[in-house]
């Protein structure tokens, strides 16, 4: 087994998904997720993409991500909107609740730790 993993989207089929219907606020967002790493200790890494829409989110996990393209707005309950654009990086900690709004189809790479 190699100790190097290149993020090669051609090596895996994306999973297609949508937010749970009771979480959708507006639009008809759809997700594509290329999960490239799934370690037995609860670590995941890959690429995620979403089309425009707005939905509620709640995090039990820790996530680092870097926006590769697009424009989204992340708003923590009781907080100010954070505009995310190409080149932005962020950490979401367990316990985060709020909304994710995709203004322009957004693609990010991510590392999630359960």
C-alpha positions as CSV (number, residue, x, y, z in Angstrom):
1,X,0.0,0.0,0.0
2,X,1.3,3.4,-0.9
3,X,1.5,6.2,1.7
4,X,0.6,8.8,-0.9
5,X,-2.9,9.5,-2.2
6,X,-3.4,11.9,-5.1
7,X,-6.8,13.5,-5.5
8,X,-7.7,11.9,-8.8
9,X,-11.4,12.2,-9.6
10,X,-11.1,9.8,-12.5
11,X,-10.3,7.0,-10.0
12,X,-13.7,7.1,-8.3
13,X,-17.4,7.6,-9.2
14,X,-19.1,10.4,-7.4
15,X,-21.9,9.8,-5.0
16,X,-25.0,11.8,-5.8
17,X,-27.0,13.2,-2.9
18,X,-29.4,15.9,-1.7
19,X,-30.1,17.5,1.6
20,X,-32.9,15.9,3.6
21,X,-36.2,17.5,2.4
22,X,-36.9,18.9,5.9
23,X,-33.6,20.8,5.9
24,X,-34.0,22.6,2.5
25,X,-34.9,26.3,2.8
26,X,-34.7,27.2,-0.9
27,X,-33.7,25.9,-4.3
28,X,-33.1,22.3,-5.4
29,X,-29.5,21.7,-4.4
30,X,-27.7,18.5,-5.5
31,X,-24.4,17.2,-4.2
32,X,-21.6,15.2,-5.8
33,X,-19.0,13.7,-3.5
34,X,-15.8,12.0,-4.5
35,X,-14.7,10.3,-1.3
36,X,-11.1,9.5,-2.0
37,X,-10.0,8.4,1.5
38,X,-11.9,6.5,4.2
39,X,-9.6,5.5,7.0
40,X,-10.7,3.0,9.7
41,X,-10.2,5.6,12.5
42,X,-13.0,7.9,11.1
43,X,-11.0,10.2,8.8
44,X,-12.4,11.0,5.4
45,X,-11.0,13.1,2.5
46,X,-12.2,14.0,-0.9
47,X,-14.0,16.5,-3.1
48,X,-17.5,17.8,-2.6
49,X,-19.6,19.9,-5.0
50,X,-23.1,21.4,-4.6
51,X,-25.5,23.3,-6.9
52,X,-27.4,26.4,-5.9
53,X,-29.8,26.3,-3.0
54,X,-29.9,26.8,0.8
55,X,-30.3,24.3,3.6
56,X,-29.8,23.8,7.3
57,X,-26.7,22.0,8.5
58,X,-25.5,20.6,11.9
59,X,-22.0,19.3,12.4
60,X,-21.1,16.5,14.9
61,X,-17.7,16.1,13.2
62,X,-14.7,18.3,12.6
63,X,-14.0,19.4,9.0
64,X,-11.3,21.4,7.3
65,X,-12.1,22.5,3.7
66,X,-10.7,24.6,0.9
67,X,-13.0,26.2,-1.7
68,X,-11.8,25.2,-5.2
69,X,-14.5,27.1,-7.1
70,X,-17.8,28.9,-6.7
71,X,-19.5,31.1,-4.1
72,X,-21.3,29.9,-0.9
73,X,-22.5,31.7,2.2
74,X,-22.2,29.9,5.6
75,X,-24.1,31.4,8.5
76,X,-23.9,30.1,12.0
77,X,-27.1,30.3,14.1
78,X,-26.9,33.7,15.8
79,X,-23.8,34.7,13.7
80,X,-22.9,36.8,10.7
81,X,-22.8,35.3,7.2
82,X,-19.4,34.2,6.0
83,X,-18.9,34.4,2.2
84,X,-16.8,31.6,0.8
85,X,-15.1,32.0,-2.6
86,X,-12.3,30.3,-4.5
87,X,-9.2,30.1,-2.4
88,X,-10.9,30.4,1.0
89,X,-10.2,27.8,3.7
90,X,-12.3,27.1,6.9
91,X,-12.6,24.7,9.8
92,X,-16.0,23.8,11.1
93,X,-16.0,22.3,14.6
94,X,-18.4,19.9,16.2
95,X,-21.6,21.6,17.4
96,X,-21.8,24.0,14.5
97,X,-25.4,24.6,13.4
98,X,-26.6,27.1,10.8
99,X,-27.2,27.3,7.1
100,X,-25.2,26.6,3.9
101,X,-26.3,28.6,0.9
102,X,-24.7,27.9,-2.5
103,X,-25.0,31.0,-4.6
104,X,-22.8,29.7,-7.5
105,X,-22.0,26.0,-7.8
106,X,-19.3,25.3,-5.2
107,X,-16.6,22.7,-5.2
108,X,-14.3,22.1,-2.2
109,X,-11.8,19.6,-1.0
110,X,-12.2,18.4,2.5
111,X,-10.8,16.4,5.4
112,X,-13.4,15.2,8.0
113,X,-12.6,13.7,11.4
114,X,-15.4,11.9,13.2
